[in-house]
């Protein structure tokens, strides 16, 4: 990438993170509602620290005052030193939010150190650091998605009379009928998987490799709230025979009885959104369900409907093959739309819809390395490879995912208990 274009991209991504905090009150910056949710001040600081520690230090631009932030802003990089425990980020009153913003400005101002490195570093130094800068920008865009899901969780934890929307956007009312659930067949064969399109990608999307798929069918759209409500009404959360043991233990521990953010008022299911409380739209994709809920729904569907007997979650390679074979446009409801909420399916031009955006789709796969996997080098070896254990793979992106992160080969991963992300369900069947 040309230097001036890289700097423009850098400034745009960094400014977007600041603009996202505009609706926040000062107190909102400091709250951590659970271990997986970092307070907004920390996200602003950590994404700045990434560039300071991985780019500025290598370019000789790291200052002694920058080291004051190493302990508090390091996320999980053991090779880069000690760090504050993740669960304690919301317990800290220092550095203040103003100190974090000044730290960020020292890295980002028009005559900042990052601008100097990008524009004025020697060609040899720039070529060594260019890929790390690009990784840092994609890393920050991942944190922008995290911010959307984290601030939703933070605001939801307030008492109902104190909740305020993150933004006042009125969610669209759709009048187009949702496509009927159908099952699109795909033939068995030996296919290529991974970053075939040769776009920028994370190390876990490589190398391209071959894998044999049996005949399968994939649901043409995402599972809707209407369909999931049938599962609830039929006692899905009360039947242990539908659940993996870990999921059933969590139900007993937490008392789950519906997706996260659903609340029943006067017999009506309501849902907390970033636009405030809304009636559950039956045609929208079900959202904020864990892997265990998705798997239990698939099992319930298989047992309840003869025509859907054998329903299951797709494998990640089935999902990838279907998306690539169908030559789908990477259009959808993404971060840039500003809706931050899934929308009903309405596209009838393709046999498969909602493959990109709206909700991340749980697959049956554990997050594991592809054959011949080689992680990023240096400290970035810890970016993905250390998490290849006890995680499940999701595909497709969500309404909070920036378009730059939407790729057919993109592999997201979360603990199977995760609910605060925009996560949903698409079913598959064996032919």
N, C-alpha and C positions, 0 to 999 in steps of 0.2 A: 504494500500500500504506500502511496506517496505520502511524504511527511505531513504536508498541509492537510490532506484529507484525513489522515489518522488523527491529527490534532482536532479537527472539526468533529470527528466522531467521538473523540474523548470528551470534549466539552459538552456535546449534546447529551451523552449518557450521564455524565456527572451532574449536569444541570437538572435532568429529569428527576434524579433522586432528591434534590433539594425541593423541586416543585411539588413532589408528592407529600411533603411534610406541611404544606401550606394550611390544610384544614386543622392541624393539630393544635391543641392547647399545650402550654408549657409542661403541665403535669403528665400529659400523654407520652412524652419522650422517655420517661423514667420507669415505666411499668413493664414488668415481666410476669405474664400470667401463668406460664408453665415453662419447663426446661426447654422445650422446642421453640418457644417464642422469645426472641431477643428484643429488648427495648429499642425504640427507634434511634436514640442517641448512639447506641452501640453499633447499629448497622451503618450509620453515617461515618462513624469513626473507623470501623473495621475495613470498609471498602476503601477508605483513604490509606489506612495502614498497609493494605495489600500493595498499593503502588509505591509507598514510601520504602517498605522493607524489600520488595522484590525488584524494583526498578531504580529508585533513587540511590539506594545503597550501592548497587552494582555500578552506577554511574558516578559515584563519588559525591553525591548530593545529599547524603544523609547527615542530618545535624544532631548534635548532642541532645537537644530538646526533644527530638523525635523519639529517642530511646525511652523517654518517660512514658510513652504510650504502648511500648512493646508488650508488657505484662497484661494490660487490661484489654488490648484490642486483638491480640493473637487468638484465633479461633480454636484450631486443633493441630497446629503445626508443631509437633514435638521437636523437630530439628531446629526450629527457630527460637526455642527457649520456653521457659515456664509461662503459664497463663492463668488468669483467674478462672475458677471453675465455671462452667457454662451456666449452672443453676444460680450462680451468685451475681450475674450481670445486673439484675434488677434490684440488687441490694446496695449498689454503690451510689453515693452522692457526688463523687469526684472520679474522673474529671467532670466538670459541669457541662451542660449542653453548649453553653457559649464557648467554652474552651475547645470542645470538639469542633464546633463550626469554625473557629479561628484556625485550628489545626488543618481542617479540610481546605480552607482558603489559602493557607500557606503552600499547599500543594497545587491548587487549581487556579489561582488568580492569573490574569492575562500575561503577566511577566513571571509566572510561577516557575518552580523548578521542573515540573513535568513538561511544561511548554518548552523550556530551555533544552531539556534532554531530547524531546521529539524533533525540534527544529535544528538544534546546533550540535548535537553529539556527533562524533566522528562516524563515518560510514560503517566502520567495523563495529563500534559500540552500538550504533543504532540497529544494525542487523542482528546483533546478539539479543537486544532487548525488545525488538518489535513484536515477536511472538508472545512474550510475557505481557506486554501492554495489551495486546488483543485478548489474551486470556483474562486479564484483569477487567476488561470491559464486559466480556461475557459473564464473568463472575459477578460484577456489579448488577448486570441485568437479572441474574438469578436472585440477587438480594432485593431487587425491585419487586419481583414476584413474591418473594418472602414478605416484604413489607406489606403488600396488600393483604396477604393471609394473616399476618401477625396483627395488624391494626384491627382487622375484623374480629379477631379473638379478644384483643384488649378491650375494644368497645363493647363486645357482647357480654363481658364479665361484669359490667356495671349493672346496678339494679334497674329494672325496667323503666322506672320513672326518671332515671338520670341518663338513659341512653340517648345519644344524639347520632344522627347519620354522619358518616365520613364525608359524604357529598349528597346534595339534594336532588340528584338525578332521578327522574321518574322512570321506572323500568317500563320498557315498551310493552304494549298489549298486542299480542299477535292474534290475527284472525284466520291465518292459514292453518288448515288441518294438518296435524302431525302425521307423517307417513306411517302407514300400517307396518307393524313389525314383520320383516321378511328376512330370509336367510340366504345370503349370497354364496354360491359354491365356488371353491377353488380347488384345482387339480393337484394331485400329488406330484412331487418332483424334487430334483436336487437343484437348489437355488442359491444365489449369492446373497449374503447379508452383511450389514455394516454400512459404512459411509461410502456406498457405491457412487453417489453423486459427486463426491470429492469436494463437498462444501467444507467450510471450517467446522471442526467437530471436537468434542471432548475425547480424551484418550480411550475411554471405555467403549467408544463406538467403532474401534479398530481392533484388529485388522479386518478387512473384507475376507470372508470365509464362506465355505459352502456348508449347507445343512439340508438334510432330507426332510420334507414335510409329507405327511399322509394327507389324503383328501379331507377337507374340512369345509365348514360353512361359518360365515361370520354375520352377525346381526347387522342389518343395514343402518341402524341408528343406535343411539344410546338408550339405555333403560330410563323410563320416565318416572316422575314422582307418582303418577297414577298407578303404574305397575308395581312400584315399590310399596305403595300404600296397601295394596292387596296382600303383600307379604306381611306387613305389620298387622293388618286386620285378621289375618289367618293365624296369628300367634307365632310368627316367625322368630320373635325375640324370646319366646318361651319354650321353644322346642330344642333341646340339647342335641338331638340327632342330626340337626342341620349344620352344626358348627364344629370347626376345629377346636381342640381342647383349650388352646390359649385364648381364642376368641370367647368361648363360653365362660372361662374364668373371668375375663374382663367384664362381661355382661353382669355377672354376679357381683363383681367388685364395684363397678361404676353405675349399675342400674340402667344401662343403655336400653332404650325402647323405641328409638327413632334416630334418624341422622342427626349429627351435630347441628345445633342452631334451630332445630324444630321445637316448637312449644305449642301445647294444646290449650286453647282458650275458648270456653263456652262451646266445646265440641268441635271447634274448627282448628285445623293445623295451621300455625303461623310459622314464619321463618325469619330469622334475623339476617338482614343483608346490609351491605355498606350504604344502601339508600334508606335504611330503616326497616322496621317490621313490615312484613307483607304477608298476605295469604299465600299459602303454598300453591303455586301454579302447577296443576296436574300434568301439563304438557311439557314442562321443563325437565331437563335431565336431572335425575336424582344426584345429589351432590353431598360432599362431606361425609362419605362413608369409608370405613376402614376396609382393608383387604378381607378381613374376616367377615364383615357384613356383606361384601360383594360375593364372596365364596358361598356364604349361607344362602343368599338370594338365588344364586345359580342352582344350588342343590334343591332348594324349595321349588323353583321353577321346573326342574327335571322331575320331581316327584308329583307335582300338582297337575301338570298339563301333559297329556299323552303326546300331543303333537310336538312338545318341546322336550320329550324324554331324552336324557343324555346331555342336557344343557350344562355348560361349564364356562369358566373363564378362558379366554384365548391364551395361547402362549405368546411371548413377545415376538417370536419370529413369524407366527401366523399373522399377527397384527401388521408387522412390517411388510410382509409379502403382499397382503391384501391392499395396503396403502400404495405400494409401488406398482402392483399389477393393475390397479384400477386407474392409474395415471391421474390421481386426484390433484386438483389445484390446492395449494397451501393457503386457502382462504378460510376465514372463520372468525369467531368471536375471541379476540386476543386483548392483551393489555392496552394496545393503542386505541381500542374502541372506547375505553373508559367506562364500560358497563360494569365490570367486575362482578358479574353474575352470569350463570349459564342461561342460554336462550333456547326456546323450543326449536326442534328441527323444522325446516321449511323448504330446503333445497330438494327438488324432485328431478333435477337434471342428471343425477348420478345414482347408481345403485347403492353406493355407500355414502352416507352423510355424517357430518359432525366428527370426522376423523381427526381434525385439527381444531384446537381451541375448545371452549366451553369447559370441559373437565378432563383431567388426566385419567386415563383408563387403566385400571388394575389388570395385570396379567398374572398368570400362574407361576411365572418364573422367579426364582431367587436371583438377586443381583450378583452375577459371577463374571469372571473375565472370559472374553472370547478366546478361542485357541490361538496361541501366539501373541497374546496381549503384551504390550510394552507400555508402561505408564510414563507420564511426563517425567522429565529429569529434574534433578535438584530437589529443593523443598517441595515442589509441586507433585512429586511422587505420592505425596499424602493426600492429594486432592480427591481422588476417587478410589484408588486401590485399597486403602485401609478400611473402606466401608463395604467391601465385597464379602459381607457376612451378615446374615440375619436381616437382610433387606429384601423387599419385593420390587420388581420392575413395573413402572408405569409408562405408558406411551401416549403421544398425541398433543400434549400441551393443554393449557386451560385458558380461561378468560382473564387470567392474570399473567400469562406468559408473553413476554415481548416477542415480536415476530422474528427477531434475529435468532431466537432459540428454537424456532420451529423447523425441524428436519424430520424426514422419514426415519432416519437412523437414531434420532435422539432417545437416550435411555435415562429416564428419571428413576429415582429410587427413594423409598421411604420405609420406615418400619411398618410392618403389617397392621399395627395398632393406630396408625396416623389417620386423623379425621379432619384436622384444621386446614389441610390443603384442599383445593378444589378437585376432589377425587370422585370418580363415578364408575359406571359399569357398562360394558358391552359384552354380550354373550357369544359363545361359539359352540359348535357341535361337530362331532365326527360324522363323516358321510358313510 
